[in-house]
Amino acid sequence: MRNAGSFFFPLDERLELGTEGYSPLVLSQAVRQASKAASFAEASEDLQELARIEISPTHLQRVSERIGAEWAQSRDGDVEGFRQLQLERTHKEAPTGAAAVMLDGGRVQTRADDEQGPGVREAGWRESKVACCLTLQTKAAVSDPHPEPPAKFLEPTTVARVTAQIKRRGSAAGEASEERTKKQDSSSRRRQRRRKKKCHVLGKRLRKKKVSRTRVRTVVATMENSDTFGWQVAAEVHRRGLDQVKRKACVCDGQAYNWSVYEMHLRPLNFVPILDFVHLVAYLYDAAQACGGSPAQAWQRYERWLRWAWSGKVSELLSQLRSAAAQSPRSSREGKTTLDETITYITNNRQRMDYPEYRRLGLPISSAPVESTIKQINRRVKGSEKFWLTTGAEAMLQLRAAQLSQDDRWRRNWLRRRPHHRAASSHRLSQAC
């Protein structure tokens, strides 16, 4: 056995030349780097420098997209098996603890494949769809274990920055807003934060190290529509047995397609629907600012609304928001629009805002894990200079999803017998001299 980084290949598999003209061991190293580096050109340089493997960026792209497409085809086979009630579960017994499915979307720039030679045509941004399926080591409690909001939601500068990142009604506007927030931060407030940080670090050293709540994360990612994505998520939930867990949740922001997936596939399995609290914070902060008054008055208003939301007092929160909207000056059209959007957002999601009960059950109220996963995926596929064919983007999403999954999926995918294809070209993959 020989170490291949994250897994082992048996000797006979290492010596067997595959479709691309090299062993599965070297091929896996090449594809792994191609799906992690910022570009195929950078991956090609890394392979030459670190592994003494020469492979051109163009051929590396072709090989990676071919393998990603094979994995997508295998995934589609599992989904079809699930729809035919023939997909086997990974484990016979249900996972212990709690489970969560988190849904969100990323951004990928695509182009048309019009077979007119090199060049970018009909470029445009499209949304990728991503799901994190998690098992969690949490326990239910008799009462709400955290009746007070976290300190980060009560610190003005932190909340302003989080809001600028979350809301982003326009990238330029979001960046400008963040810059204004940085300039408004006084030196005394910075000193205060440094003191608080020192105390926090000291406290963490004195306390026992906190263990991560996440046990196993698996990732589903696709460029397909929400209906197809929903079946992919449902198949993954069934495969892992998450539907058999007693305490389970679906955590999303307010996007309609997220909740359409929930209604179709997760609600029948008794997943608890939870509105991501961080997105709610951004709406409340914007609404408090839109009401006018001094910064101190706006902050007091936000903090009052935040505490109501944290405590699950949705009726009181909506009543105050509607009153603020009615009193908003007609001349402030933008502020009125912000308040109306916040009221609509909360009204549409009020049945997903019983946060004290969710905390009591040991369920997450933030979709941060899926947002973090999307950031890791976006590092590879998102960029103003990156223009993907839809098939290429789909293939790369499968590679990244397998890498980010913590169930040994990457290794298992490589151990599958691959279909035979004609190699794209000879002498493209060779040992460097």
C-alpha positions in Angstrom: 0.0 0.0 0.0 1.2 3.5 -0.8 0.0 6.7 0.7 -1.8 8.9 -1.9 -2.3 11.9 0.4 -5.8 11.3 1.8 -6.2 7.6 0.9 -4.5 4.5 -0.4 -4.5 2.7 -3.7 -3.7 -1.0 -3.9 -0.5 -1.8 -5.8 -2.3 -3.4 -8.7 -4.5 -0.3 -9.2 -1.5 2.0 -9.1 0.1 0.0 -11.9 -3.0 -0.3 -14.1 -3.0 2.4 -16.7 -6.4 4.0 -17.2 -8.2 5.8 -20.0 -6.0 8.9 -19.6 -2.8 6.9 -19.9 -1.6 7.0 -16.3 -2.3 5.2 -13.0 -5.3 6.1 -10.9 -2.9 7.3 -8.2 -1.4 10.0 -10.3 -4.7 10.8 -12.0 -6.4 11.4 -8.6 -3.5 13.7 -7.6 -3.9 15.7 -10.8 -7.7 16.0 -10.5 -7.5 16.9 -6.8 -5.2 19.8 -7.5 -7.2 20.9 -10.5 -10.3 21.2 -8.3 -8.6 23.0 -5.4 -6.3 25.5 -7.1 -7.6 28.8 -8.3 -7.2 27.8 -12.0 -6.2 24.9 -14.2 -3.0 26.9 -15.1 -2.1 27.2 -11.4 -2.9 23.5 -10.8 -0.6 22.6 -13.7 2.3 24.6 -12.3 1.7 23.0 -8.8 1.8 19.5 -10.2 5.0 20.2 -12.0 6.6 21.8 -9.0 5.4 19.5 -6.2 4.8 16.1 -7.8 7.0 16.3 -10.9 4.0 15.6 -13.1 3.6 17.4 -16.4 0.1 18.0 -17.7 -1.1 21.0 -19.7 -3.8 23.2 -18.3 -6.1 22.4 -21.2 -5.7 18.7 -20.8 -6.0 18.9 -17.1 -9.4 20.7 -17.6 -10.6 18.0 -19.9 -9.6 15.2 -17.6 -11.2 16.9 -14.6 -14.4 17.7 -16.3 -14.6 14.1 -17.6 -14.3 12.6 -14.2 -16.6 15.2 -12.6 -19.2 14.3 -15.3 -18.8 10.6 -14.4 -19.4 11.3 -10.8 -22.5 13.4 -11.7 -23.8 10.5 -13.7 -23.3 8.2 -10.7 -25.1 10.7 -8.5 -28.0 10.8 -11.0 -28.1 7.0 -10.8 -28.4 7.1 -7.1 -31.2 9.7 -7.3 -33.1 7.5 -9.8 -32.6 4.5 -7.4 -34.0 6.6 -4.6 -37.1 7.5 -6.7 -37.6 3.8 -7.4 -37.2 3.0 -3.7 -34.1 1.0 -4.4 -31.3 3.3 -2.9 -29.5 1.6 0.0 -28.7 3.4 3.2 -25.1 3.8 4.2 -25.8 2.7 7.7 -28.4 0.4 9.0 -29.0 2.2 12.2 -30.1 5.9 12.4 -27.4 8.4 13.4 -27.5 9.6 17.0 -27.8 13.2 18.2 -29.4 15.7 15.9 -29.4 16.3 12.1 -29.7 19.4 9.9 -30.0 20.1 6.2 -29.0 23.6 5.2 -29.6 25.0 1.7 -28.2 28.0 -0.1 -27.0 29.3 -3.4 -23.6 30.3 -4.9 -22.7 32.2 -8.0 -21.1 30.8 -11.2 -20.4 32.7 -14.4 -21.4 30.7 -17.5 -21.0 31.1 -21.2 -22.7 29.7 -24.3 -21.3 26.6 -26.1 -22.0 27.7 -29.7 -19.1 25.7 -31.3 -17.7 28.9 -32.9 -14.2 28.4 -31.6 -12.4 30.1 -28.7 -14.1 33.1 -27.1 -16.7 34.0 -24.5 -20.3 34.5 -25.8 -23.5 35.1 -24.0 -21.8 35.3 -20.6 -24.0 35.6 -17.5 -24.2 34.8 -13.8 -26.1 31.7 -12.7 -26.9 30.4 -9.3 -25.4 27.1 -8.1 -27.4 25.2 -5.5 -25.6 23.8 -2.5 -26.8 21.7 0.5 -25.0 20.7 3.7 -26.3 17.6 5.4 -25.0 17.4 8.9 -25.1 15.2 12.0 -24.7 17.1 15.2 -23.6 16.1 18.7 -26.2 18.2 20.6 -28.7 17.4 23.4 -32.2 18.6 24.1 -32.7 20.7 27.3 -35.6 21.4 29.6 -35.6 25.1 28.9 -33.9 27.6 26.5 -30.1 27.2 27.3 -29.3 30.7 25.8 -32.1 33.2 26.6 -29.8 36.2 25.9 -28.6 37.1 22.4 -24.9 36.5 21.7 -22.6 39.5 22.2 -21.7 39.7 18.5 -25.3 40.7 17.8 -25.1 43.5 20.3 -21.9 45.2 19.0 -22.7 48.0 16.5 -19.6 47.7 14.3 -19.9 43.9 14.0 -23.6 44.0 13.2 -23.0 46.7 10.5 -20.4 44.6 8.8 -22.4 41.4 9.0 -25.4 43.3 7.5 -23.2 44.7 4.7 -22.0 41.2 3.8 -25.4 39.5 4.1 -27.7 42.0 2.4 -25.6 43.2 -0.6 -28.3 44.6 -2.7 -25.5 45.5 -5.0 -21.8 44.6 -4.8 -20.6 48.2 -5.2 -23.1 49.5 -2.7 -22.2 46.8 -0.3 -18.5 47.5 -0.5 -19.1 51.3 -0.2 -21.3 50.7 2.9 -18.6 48.5 4.5 -16.0 51.2 3.8 -18.1 53.9 5.5 -18.6 51.6 8.5 -14.8 51.2 8.8 -14.2 55.0 8.7 -16.9 55.7 11.3 -15.3 53.3 13.8 -13.7 55.6 16.4 -10.3 54.9 18.0 -12.0 54.6 21.4 -14.3 51.9 20.1 -11.3 50.0 18.7 -9.5 50.1 22.0 -12.7 48.9 23.7 -12.9 45.9 21.2 -9.2 45.1 21.8 -9.8 45.0 25.6 -12.9 42.8 25.1 -10.9 40.5 22.8 -8.1 40.1 25.3 -10.6 39.2 28.0 -12.4 36.8 25.6 -9.1 35.0 24.7 -8.2 34.7 28.3 -11.6 33.3 29.2 -11.3 30.7 26.4 -7.9 29.6 27.8 -9.3 29.2 31.2 -12.4 27.2 30.0 -12.3 23.7 28.6 -11.8 23.6 24.9 -15.2 23.5 23.1 -15.7 20.5 20.9 -17.2 21.0 17.5 -20.9 20.3 17.3 -20.6 18.9 13.8 -20.0 15.1 13.5 -20.2 14.5 9.7 -20.8 16.9 6.9 -21.7 15.8 3.4 -22.3 18.2 0.5 -24.6 18.2 -2.5 -24.0 20.8 -5.2 -25.4 21.3 -8.7 -26.2 23.7 -11.5 -29.6 22.0 -12.1 -33.0 23.6 -11.3 -34.6 23.5 -7.8 -36.8 20.5 -8.6 -33.8 18.3 -9.6 -31.8 19.7 -6.7 -34.6 18.7 -4.3 -34.4 15.1 -5.4 -30.7 15.1 -5.0 -31.0 16.4 -1.4 -33.7 13.9 -0.6 -31.6 11.0 -1.9 -28.7 12.1 0.3 -30.9 12.4 3.3 -32.2 8.9 2.7 -28.7 7.5 2.0 -27.3 8.8 5.3 -30.5 7.9 7.3 -31.0 11.5 8.5 -34.8 11.1 8.1 -34.6 8.6 11.0 -33.1 11.0 13.4 -35.6 12.3 16.0 -34.3 15.9 16.3 -33.8 17.3 12.8 -34.0 20.7 11.1 -33.9 22.4 7.8 -32.2 25.8 8.1 -32.3 28.3 5.3 -32.6 32.0 4.5 -35.8 33.3 3.0 -35.3 32.3 -0.6 -38.5 30.7 -2.0 -36.8 27.8 -3.7 -35.2 26.7 -0.5 -38.6 26.3 1.2 -40.1 24.7 -1.9 -37.4 22.0 -1.5 -38.3 21.7 2.2 -42.1 21.5 1.5 -41.6 18.8 -1.1 -39.0 16.6 0.5 -38.2 17.4 4.1 -41.5 18.5 5.7 -43.0 15.0 5.1 -40.0 13.6 7.1 -40.8 16.0 10.0 -37.8 18.2 9.6 -38.3 21.4 11.7 -38.1 24.5 9.4 -35.9 27.3 10.8 -35.2 30.7 9.3 -31.5 31.6 9.4 -31.1 34.1 12.3 -28.2 36.0 10.8 -30.2 36.9 7.7 -33.0 38.1 10.0 -30.5 40.3 11.9 -29.5 42.0 8.7 -33.1 42.8 7.9 -33.8 44.2 11.4 -30.7 46.3 11.3 -31.6 47.8 8.0 -35.1 48.5 9.1 -34.0 50.2 12.3 -31.7 52.4 10.3 -34.5 53.2 7.8 -36.7 54.6 10.5 -34.4 57.7 10.9 -33.3 59.5 14.0 -29.9 59.6 15.5 -27.5 56.6 15.4 -28.2 56.0 19.1 -31.9 55.9 18.5 -31.6 53.6 15.6 -29.4 51.2 17.6 -31.8 51.2 20.5 -34.6 50.3 18.1 -32.6 47.5 16.5 -31.6 46.1 19.9 -35.2 46.0 21.1 -36.3 44.3 17.9 -33.4 41.9 18.1 -34.3 40.8 21.6 -37.9 40.2 20.5 -36.8 38.1 17.6 -34.3 36.1 19.8 -37.1 35.4 22.3 -39.5 34.3 19.6 -41.9 37.3 20.2 -42.8 37.6 16.5 -46.2 39.2 17.0 -44.7 42.1 19.1 -41.9 42.5 16.5 -44.3 42.7 13.6 -46.6 45.2 15.4 -43.6 47.5 16.0 -42.4 47.2 12.5 -45.8 48.0 11.1 -46.2 51.0 13.4 -42.8 52.3 12.3 -43.7 51.9 8.6 -46.9 53.8 9.2 -45.0 56.7 10.8 -42.3 56.7 8.2 -42.2 60.1 6.2 -43.6 59.8 2.7 -40.5 61.6 1.4 -38.3 58.7 2.6 -39.3 56.2 -0.1 -36.2 54.1 0.3 -36.7 53.8 4.0 -40.4 52.9 3.5 -39.4 50.2 1.0 -36.8 48.7 3.4 -39.4 48.5 6.2 -42.0 46.9 3.9 -39.4 44.4 2.7 -38.6 43.5 6.4 -42.3 43.1 7.3 -42.9 40.9 4.3 -39.8 38.8 5.1 -40.9 38.2 8.7 -44.5 37.6 7.8 -43.6 35.0 5.3 -41.3 33.2 7.7 -43.0 33.8 11.1 -43.7 30.0 11.5 -40.0 29.4 11.3 -38.9 31.8 14.0 -39.6 29.9 17.3 -35.9 30.3 18.3 -36.2 29.5 22.0 -37.8 26.1 21.1 -35.1 25.4 18.5 -32.3 26.1 21.0 -34.0 23.9 23.6 -34.1 21.1 21.1 -30.4 21.5 20.4 -31.0 22.5 16.8 -28.9 25.1 14.9 -30.5 28.5 14.1 -27.8 29.6 11.7 -27.0 28.3 8.2 -23.3 29.3 8.6 -22.0 25.8 7.7 -23.6 25.9 4.2 -22.4 29.5 3.7 -18.9 28.5 4.6 -19.1 25.6 2.2 -20.3 27.8 -0.6 -17.3 30.1 0.0 -15.0 27.2 -0.4 -16.7 26.1 -3.6 -16.7 29.7 -4.9 -13.0 30.0 -4.5 -12.7 27.6 -7.3 -15.6 28.3 -9.6 -16.5 32.0 -9.1 -14.5 34.9 -10.6 -15.1 37.7 -13.1 -12.5 36.1 -15.4 -13.9 32.5 -15.1 -16.5 31.6 -17.8 -17.8 28.0 -17.5 -19.8 25.8 -19.8 -22.7 24.6 -17.7 -21.5 21.0 -18.1 -18.0 22.0 -16.9 -19.3 23.9 -13.9 -21.5 20.9 -13.0 -18.5 18.6 -13.2 -16.3 20.8 -11.0 -19.1 21.1 -8.4 -19.1 17.3 -8.1 -15.4 17.3 -7.5 -15.5 20.0 -4.8 -18.6 18.5 -3.2 -16.8 15.1 -2.8 -13.7 16.8 -1.4 -15.7 18.8 1.2 -17.8 15.8 2.3 -16.5 14.0 5.4 -17.8 10.6 4.6 -14.8 9.2 2.6 -16.7 10.0 -0.6 -13.6 11.2 -2.5 -11.8 7.9 -1.9 -14.9 5.8 -2.7 -15.5 7.6 -5.9 -12.0 6.8 -7.1 -12.3 3.1 -6.2 -15.3 2.7 -8.6 -14.6 1.1 -11.9 -14.6 3.9 -14.5 -16.2 3.6 -18.0 -13.7 3.3 -20.8 -13.1 6.4 -23.0 -10.6 7.2 -25.7 -7.9 9.4 -24.2 -8.1 13.0 -25.3 -4.5 12.9 -26.5 -1.2 11.0 -26.1 1.8 12.3 -24.1 -0.2 14.9 -22.3 0.4 13.3 -18.9 4.0 12.4 -18.3 6.6 12.2 -15.7 8.9 15.3 -15.6 12.6 14.8 -16.3 
